[in-house]
Amino acid sequence: MSMHTLKTTQTPLQMVVNRYEERNGCPFKPTRKLFYDRVGITQKRFGMLLRGELPMYGFEAKSLAQFFGVPVTDILDQYEPVKKPKSLQQP
C-alpha cells in the first residue's frame, strides 16, 4: 500500500470554480486586475482558500459568491465564516 494518499474531496469553493468553468466552457485563469483586485484577496490567499487550508472571512465569501454568480451558501457549505480582524477593517 502506498504511503501517499490522494485527497479526492473538493472544497465547496473548488466545486464553485468547477461549475464556473463548465458554464463558461474554459478553464478559470484568474488575473490580478480582473479577479484578485475585484474580489479583494491575494493570489496566495485564494489558493489557500481553494484548498481549504484557511478559514474564509465573511467578506471574502460574499465577494467570491458575487464574482462566480452563486449564493454565498454554495461557498460556505462546510465553512463557518470568520469575522475580519479589526486591524483589517476599513474605517
C-alpha positions in Angstrom: 0.0 0.0 0.0 1.3 3.5 -0.9 2.3 5.8 1.9 0.8 8.7 -0.1 -3.0 9.1 -0.2 -4.8 11.2 -2.7 -7.2 13.7 -1.5 -10.3 13.3 -3.6 -12.8 15.5 -1.8 -13.2 19.0 -3.1 -13.8 22.1 -1.1 -17.1 24.0 -1.7 -15.0 26.7 -3.4 -13.4 24.2 -5.7 -16.8 22.9 -6.7 -18.0 26.5 -7.4 -14.9 27.1 -9.6 -15.6 23.8 -11.4 -19.2 24.8 -12.1 -18.0 28.3 -13.3 -15.6 26.6 -15.7 -18.4 24.3 -17.0 -20.7 27.3 -17.6 -18.0 29.3 -19.4 -16.6 26.3 -21.3 -13.0 27.2 -20.5 -10.5 26.9 -17.5 -10.7 29.6 -14.9 -7.4 31.6 -15.2 -7.7 34.4 -12.6 -5.7 37.7 -13.2 -4.9 40.4 -10.8 -6.9 43.1 -12.5 -10.0 41.0 -13.4 -10.2 38.8 -10.4 -8.0 39.4 -7.4 -8.4 43.1 -7.2 -12.2 42.8 -7.8 -12.6 40.1 -5.1 -10.2 41.8 -2.7 -7.9 38.9 -2.0 -4.3 37.9 -3.0 -3.4 35.0 -5.3 -1.7 33.2 -2.3 -4.8 33.5 -0.1 -7.2 32.4 -2.9 -5.1 29.3 -3.4 -5.2 28.5 0.3 -8.9 29.1 0.5 -9.4 26.9 -2.6 -7.5 24.1 -1.0 -9.4 24.6 2.3 -6.2 25.4 4.2 -7.6 28.6 5.8 -10.9 29.7 7.2 -12.8 32.1 5.0 -13.8 35.6 6.1 -17.4 36.6 5.5 -16.4 39.5 3.2 -14.4 37.0 1.1 -17.3 34.6 0.8 -19.6 37.4 -0.3 -17.1 38.8 -2.9 -16.4 35.3 -4.3 -20.1 34.5 -4.5 -20.8 37.7 -6.4 -17.9 37.1 -8.8 -18.9 33.5 -9.5 -22.7 34.2 -9.6 -23.6 31.8 -6.8 -25.3 32.1 -3.4 -22.9 32.6 -0.5 -24.1 29.3 0.9 -22.6 27.4 -2.0 -19.1 28.7 -1.0 -19.6 28.4 2.8 -21.3 24.9 2.6 -18.9 23.4 5.1 -17.2 26.5 6.4 -18.1 28.8 9.2 -17.2 32.3 8.1 -14.8 34.2 10.4 -15.0 37.9 11.2 -12.5 40.2 9.7 -9.9 41.3 12.3 -10.3 44.9 13.4 -6.8 45.7 12.0 -8.1 44.8 8.5 -11.5 46.6 8.8 -11.8 49.9 6.9 -12.8 53.0 9.0 
